Amino acid sequence: MLAEQVAEQVTWGELGCPKAIGAYRLHGASVRVKNIHIIVAEDDPRAIFTVVTLHPPLGPPEFMLGHRVA
């Protein structure tokens, strides 16, 4: 999985408006969603979040939602 496969920002709707914590598919990669993201998204499919890329010393990059920006 390449970091370029995931956008720097994503809408809540692109993730399918998650109702539970977990990993959700986005452009062939898995993006982790936490409970705080569900709360601040306010069930708005147009809510925009940053995507944070974590680079562990071993293995592929990992992706998770960052801050809501809009």
Biopython code that builds the backbone (N, CA, C, O; Angstrom):
import numpy as np
from Bio.PDB.StructureBuilder import StructureBuilder

atoms = [
    (1, "MET", "N", (0.846, -1.167, 0.000)),
    (1, "MET", "CA", (0.000, 0.000, 0.000)),
    (1, "MET", "C", (0.894, 1.234, 0.000)),
    (1, "MET", "O", (1.810, 1.334, 0.816)),
    (2, "LEU", "N", (0.645, 2.141, -0.876)),
    (2, "LEU", "CA", (1.440, 3.360, -0.975)),
    (2, "LEU", "C", (0.695, 4.523, -0.342)),
    (2, "LEU", "O", (-0.531, 4.601, -0.417)),
    (3, "ALA", "N", (1.433, 5.412, 0.273)),
    (3, "ALA", "CA", (0.829, 6.577, 0.915)),
    (3, "ALA", "C", (0.053, 7.425, -0.088)),
    (3, "ALA", "O", (-0.922, 8.080, 0.279)),
    (4, "GLU", "N", (0.473, 7.416, -1.336)),
    (4, "GLU", "CA", (-0.185, 8.231, -2.350)),
    (4, "GLU", "C", (-1.597, 7.746, -2.659)),
    (4, "GLU", "O", (-2.355, 8.450, -3.325)),
    (5, "GLN", "N", (-1.963, 6.560, -2.188)),
    (5, "GLN", "CA", (-3.287, 6.024, -2.482)),
    (5, "GLN", "C", (-4.385, 6.700, -1.673)),
    (5, "GLN", "O", (-5.560, 6.589, -2.024)),
    (6, "VAL", "N", (-4.032, 7.397, -0.602)),
    (6, "VAL", "CA", (-5.016, 8.031, 0.263)),
    (6, "VAL", "C", (-4.868, 9.542, 0.170)),
    (6, "VAL", "O", (-3.758, 10.074, 0.218)),
    (7, "ALA", "N", (-5.999, 10.226, 0.037)),
    (7, "ALA", "CA", (-5.980, 11.688, -0.077)),
    (7, "ALA", "C", (-5.554, 12.322, 1.237)),
    (7, "ALA", "O", (-5.616, 11.683, 2.288)),
    (8, "GLU", "N", (-5.121, 13.577, 1.182)),
    (8, "GLU", "CA", (-4.743, 14.308, 2.393)),
    (8, "GLU", "C", (-5.970, 14.730, 3.185)),
    (8, "GLU", "O", (-5.890, 14.937, 4.396)),
    (9, "GLN", "N", (-7.111, 14.858, 2.501)),
    (9, "GLN", "CA", (-8.371, 15.189, 3.157)),
    (9, "GLN", "C", (-9.455, 14.276, 2.615)),
    (9, "GLN", "O", (-9.378, 13.806, 1.480)),
    (10, "VAL", "N", (-10.467, 14.031, 3.437)),
    (10, "VAL", "CA", (-11.553, 13.137, 3.053)),
    (10, "VAL", "C", (-12.846, 13.657, 3.671)),
    (10, "VAL", "O", (-12.837, 14.219, 4.766)),
    (11, "THR", "N", (-13.954, 13.466, 2.966)),
    (11, "THR", "CA", (-15.236, 13.844, 3.549)),
    (11, "THR", "C", (-15.788, 12.657, 4.338)),
    (11, "THR", "O", (-15.459, 11.501, 4.070)),
    (12, "TRP", "N", (-16.617, 12.971, 5.295)),
    (12, "TRP", "CA", (-17.256, 11.943, 6.110)),
    (12, "TRP", "C", (-18.078, 11.019, 5.214)),
    (12, "TRP", "O", (-18.149, 9.814, 5.452)),
    (13, "GLY", "N", (-18.687, 11.584, 4.200)),
    (13, "GLY", "CA", (-19.483, 10.797, 3.261)),
    (13, "GLY", "C", (-18.652, 9.794, 2.473)),
    (13, "GLY", "O", (-19.131, 8.699, 2.177)),
    (14, "GLU", "N", (-17.405, 10.148, 2.124)),
    (14, "GLU", "CA", (-16.535, 9.213, 1.402)),
    (14, "GLU", "C", (-16.231, 7.973, 2.238)),
    (14, "GLU", "O", (-15.959, 6.901, 1.697)),
    (15, "LEU", "N", (-16.278, 8.127, 3.546)),
    (15, "LEU", "CA", (-16.052, 6.985, 4.442)),
    (15, "LEU", "C", (-17.342, 6.219, 4.720)),
    (15, "LEU", "O", (-17.329, 5.199, 5.409)),
    (16, "GLY", "N", (-18.442, 6.709, 4.186)),
    (16, "GLY", "CA", (-19.721, 6.035, 4.397)),
    (16, "GLY", "C", (-20.450, 6.488, 5.650)),
    (16, "GLY", "O", (-21.337, 5.781, 6.130)),
    (17, "CYS", "N", (-20.098, 7.650, 6.192)),
    (17, "CYS", "CA", (-20.706, 8.190, 7.415)),
    (17, "CYS", "C", (-20.717, 7.146, 8.532)),
    (17, "CYS", "O", (-21.787, 6.728, 8.974)),
    (18, "PRO", "N", (-19.544, 6.726, 8.989)),
    (18, "PRO", "CA", (-19.467, 5.661, 10.000)),
    (18, "PRO", "C", (-20.243, 5.979, 11.273)),
    (18, "PRO", "O", (-20.286, 7.125, 11.720)),
    (19, "LYS", "N", (-20.847, 4.958, 11.842)),
    (19, "LYS", "CA", (-21.582, 5.071, 13.101)),
    (19, "LYS", "C", (-20.857, 4.346, 14.229)),
    (19, "LYS", "O", (-21.279, 4.412, 15.383)),
    (20, "ALA", "N", (-19.751, 3.645, 13.894)),
    (20, "ALA", "CA", (-18.992, 2.884, 14.894)),
    (20, "ALA", "C", (-17.502, 3.054, 14.623)),
    (20, "ALA", "O", (-17.081, 3.285, 13.490)),
    (21, "ILE", "N", (-16.708, 2.934, 15.698)),
    (21, "ILE", "CA", (-15.258, 3.006, 15.523)),
    (21, "ILE", "C", (-14.781, 1.806, 14.713)),
    (21, "ILE", "O", (-15.431, 0.761, 14.685)),
    (22, "GLY", "N", (-13.637, 1.972, 14.057)),
    (22, "GLY", "CA", (-13.094, 0.866, 13.279)),
    (22, "GLY", "C", (-12.290, 1.368, 12.099)),
    (22, "GLY", "O", (-11.962, 2.550, 12.003)),
    (23, "ALA", "N", (-11.980, 0.443, 11.200)),
    (23, "ALA", "CA", (-11.220, 0.750, 9.988)),
    (23, "ALA", "C", (-12.171, 0.744, 8.795)),
    (23, "ALA", "O", (-12.969, -0.179, 8.629)),
    (24, "TYR", "N", (-12.079, 1.772, 7.979)),
    (24, "TYR", "CA", (-12.958, 1.916, 6.814)),
    (24, "TYR", "C", (-12.116, 2.050, 5.556)),
    (24, "TYR", "O", (-11.044, 2.655, 5.575)),
    (25, "ARG", "N", (-12.614, 1.477, 4.455)),
    (25, "ARG", "CA", (-11.877, 1.463, 3.188)),
    (25, "ARG", "C", (-11.996, 2.815, 2.497)),
    (25, "ARG", "O", (-13.069, 3.414, 2.433)),
    (26, "LEU", "N", (-10.859, 3.275, 1.982)),
    (26, "LEU", "CA", (-10.815, 4.515, 1.212)),
    (26, "LEU", "C", (-9.718, 4.375, 0.174)),
    (26, "LEU", "O", (-8.545, 4.254, 0.528)),
    (27, "HIS", "N", (-10.075, 4.388, -1.088)),
    (27, "HIS", "CA", (-9.111, 4.286, -2.188)),
    (27, "HIS", "C", (-8.188, 3.082, -2.021)),
    (27, "HIS", "O", (-6.988, 3.185, -2.275)),
    (28, "GLY", "N", (-8.729, 1.955, -1.600)),
    (28, "GLY", "CA", (-7.944, 0.737, -1.470)),
    (28, "GLY", "C", (-7.126, 0.634, -0.203)),
    (28, "GLY", "O", (-6.398, -0.342, -0.025)),
    (29, "ALA", "N", (-7.221, 1.611, 0.684)),
    (29, "ALA", "CA", (-6.478, 1.583, 1.943)),
    (29, "ALA", "C", (-7.474, 1.560, 3.103)),
    (29, "ALA", "O", (-8.663, 1.820, 2.918)),
    (30, "SER", "N", (-6.986, 1.254, 4.270)),
    (30, "SER", "CA", (-7.798, 1.215, 5.474)),
    (30, "SER", "C", (-7.518, 2.465, 6.307)),
    (30, "SER", "O", (-6.362, 2.768, 6.604)),
    (31, "VAL", "N", (-8.581, 3.196, 6.687)),
    (31, "VAL", "CA", (-8.448, 4.422, 7.471)),
    (31, "VAL", "C", (-9.152, 4.200, 8.810)),
    (31, "VAL", "O", (-10.337, 3.866, 8.847)),
    (32, "ARG", "N", (-8.412, 4.391, 9.914)),
    (32, "ARG", "CA", (-8.986, 4.200, 11.244)),
    (32, "ARG", "C", (-9.831, 5.402, 11.650)),
    (32, "ARG", "O", (-9.439, 6.555, 11.467)),
    (33, "VAL", "N", (-11.001, 5.100, 12.205)),
    (33, "VAL", "CA", (-11.923, 6.115, 12.698)),
    (33, "VAL", "C", (-12.124, 5.870, 14.193)),
    (33, "VAL", "O", (-12.419, 4.751, 14.613)),
    (34, "LYS", "N", (-11.961, 6.933, 14.995)),
    (34, "LYS", "CA", (-12.161, 6.855, 16.439)),
    (34, "LYS", "C", (-13.507, 7.475, 16.816)),
    (34, "LYS", "O", (-14.139, 8.161, 16.012)),
    (35, "ASN", "N", (-13.924, 7.221, 18.041)),
    (35, "ASN", "CA", (-15.199, 7.745, 18.521)),
    (35, "ASN", "C", (-15.251, 9.271, 18.452)),
    (35, "ASN", "O", (-16.298, 9.832, 18.130)),
    (36, "ILE", "N", (-14.154, 9.944, 18.745)),
    (36, "ILE", "CA", (-14.132, 11.408, 18.691)),
    (36, "ILE", "C", (-14.444, 11.919, 17.284)),
    (36, "ILE", "O", (-15.064, 12.972, 17.133)),
    (37, "HIS", "N", (-14.022, 11.185, 16.259)),
    (37, "HIS", "CA", (-14.322, 11.593, 14.875)),
    (37, "HIS", "C", (-15.821, 11.495, 14.597)),
    (37, "HIS", "O", (-16.397, 12.355, 13.931)),
    (38, "ILE", "N", (-16.439, 10.443, 15.115)),
    (38, "ILE", "CA", (-17.885, 10.263, 14.935)),
    (38, "ILE", "C", (-18.636, 11.416, 15.596)),
    (38, "ILE", "O", (-19.601, 11.938, 15.038)),
    (39, "ILE", "N", (-18.188, 11.806, 16.780)),
    (39, "ILE", "CA", (-18.846, 12.895, 17.511)),
    (39, "ILE", "C", (-18.707, 14.219, 16.765)),
    (39, "ILE", "O", (-19.701, 14.916, 16.560)),
    (40, "VAL", "N", (-17.477, 14.579, 16.352)),
    (40, "VAL", "CA", (-17.282, 15.889, 15.718)),
    (40, "VAL", "C", (-17.797, 15.937, 14.282)),
    (40, "VAL", "O", (-18.000, 17.027, 13.747)),
    (41, "ALA", "N", (-18.010, 14.803, 13.653)),
    (41, "ALA", "CA", (-18.578, 14.789, 12.297)),
    (41, "ALA", "C", (-20.039, 15.231, 12.310)),
    (41, "ALA", "O", (-20.546, 15.731, 11.306)),
    (42, "GLU", "N", (-20.717, 15.046, 13.443)),
    (42, "GLU", "CA", (-22.110, 15.460, 13.593)),
    (42, "GLU", "C", (-22.998, 14.890, 12.491)),
    (42, "GLU", "O", (-23.963, 15.528, 12.070)),
    (43, "ASP", "N", (-22.664, 13.682, 12.025)),
    (43, "ASP", "CA", (-23.434, 12.984, 10.985)),
    (43, "ASP", "C", (-23.595, 13.817, 9.710)),
    (43, "ASP", "O", (-24.585, 13.674, 8.992)),
    (44, "ASP", "N", (-22.625, 14.680, 9.434)),
    (44, "ASP", "CA", (-22.636, 15.540, 8.248)),
    (44, "ASP", "C", (-21.754, 14.919, 7.167)),
    (44, "ASP", "O", (-20.532, 14.911, 7.318)),
    (45, "PRO", "N", (-22.330, 14.399, 6.082)),
    (45, "PRO", "CA", (-21.525, 13.772, 5.036)),
    (45, "PRO", "C", (-20.551, 14.732, 4.359)),
    (45, "PRO", "O", (-19.609, 14.295, 3.698)),
    (46, "ARG", "N", (-20.773, 16.045, 4.521)),
    (46, "ARG", "CA", (-19.879, 17.040, 3.924)),
    (46, "ARG", "C", (-18.735, 17.447, 4.848)),
    (46, "ARG", "O", (-17.878, 18.237, 4.453)),
    (47, "ALA", "N", (-18.709, 16.921, 6.073)),
    (47, "ALA", "CA", (-17.623, 17.234, 7.010)),
    (47, "ALA", "C", (-16.296, 16.770, 6.409)),
    (47, "ALA", "O", (-16.192, 15.659, 5.890)),
    (48, "ILE", "N", (-15.293, 17.630, 6.485)),
    (48, "ILE", "CA", (-13.978, 17.324, 5.899)),
    (48, "ILE", "C", (-12.966, 17.108, 7.018)),
    (48, "ILE", "O", (-12.863, 17.904, 7.951)),
    (49, "PHE", "N", (-12.216, 16.003, 6.901)),
    (49, "PHE", "CA", (-11.180, 15.650, 7.868)),
    (49, "PHE", "C", (-9.836, 15.523, 7.166)),
    (49, "PHE", "O", (-9.765, 15.195, 5.982)),
    (50, "THR", "N", (-8.779, 15.788, 7.913)),
    (50, "THR", "CA", (-7.446, 15.473, 7.399)),
    (50, "THR", "C", (-7.230, 13.967, 7.562)),
    (50, "THR", "O", (-7.894, 13.316, 8.369)),
    (51, "VAL", "N", (-6.295, 13.431, 6.786)),
    (51, "VAL", "CA", (-5.893, 12.038, 6.917)),
    (51, "VAL", "C", (-4.430, 12.028, 7.344)),
    (51, "VAL", "O", (-3.575, 12.608, 6.674)),
    (52, "VAL", "N", (-4.151, 11.371, 8.455)),
    (52, "VAL", "CA", (-2.802, 11.296, 9.005)),
    (52, "VAL", "C", (-2.177, 9.975, 8.577)),
    (52, "VAL", "O", (-2.792, 8.916, 8.705)),
    (53, "THR", "N", (-0.955, 10.045, 8.069)),
    (53, "THR", "CA", (-0.222, 8.850, 7.671)),
    (53, "THR", "C", (0.835, 8.544, 8.720)),
    (53, "THR", "O", (1.695, 9.377, 9.007)),
    (54, "LEU", "N", (0.767, 7.351, 9.287)),
    (54, "LEU", "CA", (1.760, 6.895, 10.259)),
    (54, "LEU", "C", (2.711, 5.942, 9.542)),
    (54, "LEU", "O", (2.274, 5.064, 8.798)),
    (55, "HIS", "N", (3.999, 6.116, 9.765)),
    (55, "HIS", "CA", (5.009, 5.281, 9.119)),
    (55, "HIS", "C", (5.729, 4.448, 10.174)),
    (55, "HIS", "O", (6.761, 4.872, 10.694)),
    (56, "PRO", "N", (5.196, 3.258, 10.499)),
    (56, "PRO", "CA", (5.881, 2.410, 11.475)),
    (56, "PRO", "C", (7.220, 1.938, 10.921)),
    (56, "PRO", "O", (7.399, 1.890, 9.704)),
    (57, "PRO", "N", (8.175, 1.585, 11.804)),
    (57, "PRO", "CA", (9.491, 1.153, 11.323)),
    (57, "PRO", "C", (9.424, -0.093, 10.443)),
    (57, "PRO", "O", (10.232, -0.262, 9.530)),
    (58, "LEU", "N", (8.471, -0.947, 10.721)),
    (58, "LEU", "CA", (8.277, -2.155, 9.910)),
    (58, "LEU", "C", (6.843, -2.183, 9.412)),
    (58, "LEU", "O", (5.920, -1.795, 10.128)),
    (59, "GLY", "N", (6.665, -2.635, 8.205)),
    (59, "GLY", "CA", (5.326, -2.760, 7.652)),
    (59, "GLY", "C", (4.890, -1.540, 6.862)),
    (59, "GLY", "O", (5.608, -0.545, 6.761)),
    (60, "PRO", "N", (3.698, -1.647, 6.309)),
    (60, "PRO", "CA", (3.176, -0.572, 5.456)),
    (60, "PRO", "C", (2.705, 0.625, 6.283)),
    (60, "PRO", "O", (2.511, 0.516, 7.493)),
    (61, "PRO", "N", (2.523, 1.772, 5.615)),
    (61, "PRO", "CA", (1.988, 2.945, 6.313)),
    (61, "PRO", "C", (0.579, 2.646, 6.841)),
    (61, "PRO", "O", (-0.140, 1.810, 6.293)),
    (62, "GLU", "N", (0.208, 3.339, 7.901)),
    (62, "GLU", "CA", (-1.140, 3.223, 8.461)),
    (62, "GLU", "C", (-1.796, 4.591, 8.370)),
    (62, "GLU", "O", (-1.127, 5.620, 8.469)),
    (63, "PHE", "N", (-3.114, 4.594, 8.180)),
    (63, "PHE", "CA", (-3.846, 5.845, 7.997)),
    (63, "PHE", "C", (-4.933, 5.981, 9.046)),
    (63, "PHE", "O", (-5.594, 5.005, 9.403)),
    (64, "MET", "N", (-5.115, 7.210, 9.541)),
    (64, "MET", "CA", (-6.211, 7.476, 10.461)),
    (64, "MET", "C", (-6.696, 8.902, 10.234)),
    (64, "MET", "O", (-5.978, 9.748, 9.701)),
    (65, "LEU", "N", (-7.930, 9.141, 10.652)),
    (65, "LEU", "CA", (-8.452, 10.491, 10.531)),
    (65, "LEU", "C", (-7.742, 11.405, 11.497)),
    (65, "LEU", "O", (-7.340, 11.001, 12.588)),
    (66, "GLY", "N", (-7.594, 12.662, 11.071)),
    (66, "GLY", "CA", (-7.000, 13.688, 11.919)),
    (66, "GLY", "C", (-8.082, 14.627, 12.397)),
    (66, "GLY", "O", (-9.075, 14.191, 12.979)),
    (67, "HIS", "N", (-7.898, 15.918, 12.157)),
    (67, "HIS", "CA", (-8.816, 16.946, 12.614)),
    (67, "HIS", "C", (-9.895, 17.241, 11.577)),
    (67, "HIS", "O", (-9.682, 17.080, 10.375)),
    (68, "ARG", "N", (-11.047, 17.673, 12.060)),
    (68, "ARG", "CA", (-12.077, 18.170, 11.169)),
    (68, "ARG", "C", (-11.683, 19.587, 10.773)),
    (68, "ARG", "O", (-11.371, 20.418, 11.627)),
    (69, "VAL", "N", (-11.700, 19.854, 9.476)),
    (69, "VAL", "CA", (-11.288, 21.175, 8.997)),
    (69, "VAL", "C", (-12.465, 21.973, 8.419)),
    (69, "VAL", "O", (-12.352, 23.183, 8.225)),
    (70, "ALA", "N", (-13.560, 21.322, 8.152)),
    (70, "ALA", "CA", (-14.739, 22.028, 7.635)),
    (70, "ALA", "C", (-15.973, 21.181, 7.829)),
    (70, "ALA", "O", (-17.071, 21.596, 7.460)),
]
sb = StructureBuilder()
sb.init_structure("model")
sb.init_model(0)
sb.init_chain("A")
sb.init_seg("    ")
for serial, (resi, resn, name, xyz) in enumerate(atoms, 1):
    if name == "N":
        sb.init_residue(resn, " ", resi, " ")
    sb.init_atom(name, np.array(xyz, "f"), 0.0, 1.0, " ", f" {name:<3s}", serial, name[0])
structure = sb.get_structure()
